[in-house]
């Protein structure tokens, strides 16, 4: 099968390598290219969430399924990536791939388990057939909203987990933070139209576990650097890639505030990222909040 991957960053190249190992003919589309081959039967979009709209606006593509590999929420609109794709290229089937998958391990062919969702019957199954292999196992979900929210939200909590790690406040604190992050993730996603059970799967809990604890995660590394006293601008300039959680935090903070959703971890992470609040003070304020039932 001929497929295209739009985006030549670490995740785009890793995914292209995985598809090539599966025997597909892969067209890797760089940022300065404006056409996808008319022969492409499926297009995977592997650019940062905040860049998806602009990138697709400049791209001429055949009318085939568009599948998001991005994990974020558009700040200016609050839309999920597949919603952005559907606005830019109406009429296309859209889907998303999410779950615990570090680009370096996918590129190396290490075993990885991901989840696929789509807006039309049969599309998720088609994506599974393209992706599935002995080292890349895929599950299918009917909850596209939940799969996208899980992948986007875990990035915020990976930043907060990185702060916890950088402050060296202990494994008890980390376990508590990650557990309460999951509760917050569910609360936000359900308000956005997701099914609660989706967040306990690969795109929610699975991806949260990976990125909260992995030093390979850029979002985790941002949190560690914040805990060490470095400024956000300096951190992002030297990160070597995009930390989606930074931008998604801004989008979700507004989303939650507009709807009155209780999101203490997102709120404190936002204050550390964008208002200069000392990370240690943010952790203290989380711990000393009013007590209530779990």
C-alpha positions, -999 to +999 in steps of 0.1 A: +000+000+000+012+035-007+009+058+023+021+093+031+035+107+064+033+145+066+060+157+090+097+148+092+103+152+129+112+123+152+077+109+154+070+112+117+103+095+108+097+068+134+062+061+121+074+061+085+101+035+094+075+013+111+053+014+080+082+007+057+090-024+078+054-035+073+061-035+035+043-003+026+056+023+002+060+054+023+061+090+010+077+113+037+064+148+031+086+177+045+076+211+056+085+228+023+065+204+001+030+213-010+017+181-026+010+146-015+012+120-043-022+113-059-014+076-055-014+078-017-042+057-001-038+070+034-022+101+050-007+103+085-002+137+099+028+140+122+033+177+128+028+196+161-008+202+170-005+240+168+009+237+133-016+213+118-040+239+104-014+260+087+004+229+073-027+213+059-039+246+044-008+247+023-010+210+012-028+196-018-039+160-010-059+132-026-093+125-010-082+097+013-084+092+051-064+117+072-050+102+104-035+123+132-004+113+150-004+146+169-013+148+206-026+183+214-055+208+214-054+239+192-051+269+214-069+294+193-101+273+189-099+246+216-104+220+188-090+185+187-066+178+158-091+157+138-116+185+141-090+209+127-082+184+099-119+181+090-123+219+089-093+223+065-102+193+043-139+187+047-152+154+032-122+134+043-125+106+068-104+114+098-088+093+125-062+094+152-035+071+166-025+074+202-011+055+231+022+049+249+047+052+220+081+069+223+095+078+189+129+064+196+115+029+205+091+028+175+120+037+152+141+010+167+114-016+162+108-022+199+074-037+208+047-009+211+010-010+217-012+018+203-049+026+198-067+037+166-100+056+163-118+072+134-150+090+126-163+066+100-170+029+100-142+008+086-116+035+087-101+025+120-099-011+108-081+000+077-056+020+097-050-011+119-043-032+089-017-007+077+000-004+111-003-038+128+028-060+129+047-084+153+062-054+171+034-028+166+002-040+181-030-020+176-063-019+193-094-001+179-117+024+197-150+038+187-144+069+209-124+093+187-130+121+211-117+102+241-086+088+223-076+123+213-082+139+247-062+111+264-032+117+241-034+155+245-040+157+283-013+133+294+013+157+281+002+183+306+005+159+334+039+147+322+051+182+327+038+182+363+054+148+369+087+161+356+084+189+381+078+164+409+109+144+397+130+175+394+122+186+429+132+151+442+102+150+465+098+112+464+081+083+448+051+085+471+044+120+458+049+110+422+024+081+426-001+104+442+003+130+415-001+106+386-032+090+402-049+123+407-038+134+372-058+105+358-088+116+378-084+151+364-079+138+329-112+118+331-130+149+344-118+171+316-123+146+288-158+136+298-168+173+297-154+173+262-176+144+251-153+115+258-164+082+273-149+077+307-136+041+300-115+053+271-093+073+295-085+041+314-070+026+282-039+031+261-045+067+251-051+078+287-037+058+315-012+040+292+003+071+277+002+089+311+023+061+327+049+063+300+054+100+298+050+108+335+080+086+343+102+086+311+132+109+309+129+105+272+096+124+272+101+161+262+072+171+284+087+154+314+120+170+307+103+205+306+090+198+341+124+187+354+140+218+339+114+241+355+121+224+389+157+232+384+149+269+381+153+274+344+130+297+325+104+283+300+118+303+270+153+289+276+139+254+281+119+253+249+148+268+229+171+240+239+146+211+239+153+198+205+116+194+196+081+204+206+067+198+241+029+196+233+020+197+269+031+234+272+006+245+246-021+221+255-020+233+291-029+268+279-058+255+258-072+232+285-068+258+313-091+281+293-115+251+285-117+242+322-122+278+334-150+284+309-169+253+321-161+255+358-142+222+358-121+215+389-085+210+376-060+218+403-031+201+387-037+218+353-042+251+371-009+249+390+010+237+360-003+266+340+008+290+367+043+275+368+046+276+330+031+310+322+029+330+354+063+323+369+051+305+400+079+286+417+074+249+412+080+241+449+052+266+459+029+250+433+034+215+448+029+229+483-003+245+473-016+213+458-008+194+490-024+220+513-057+223+494-089+217+513-095+180+518-125+162+503-137+128+493-118+109+466 
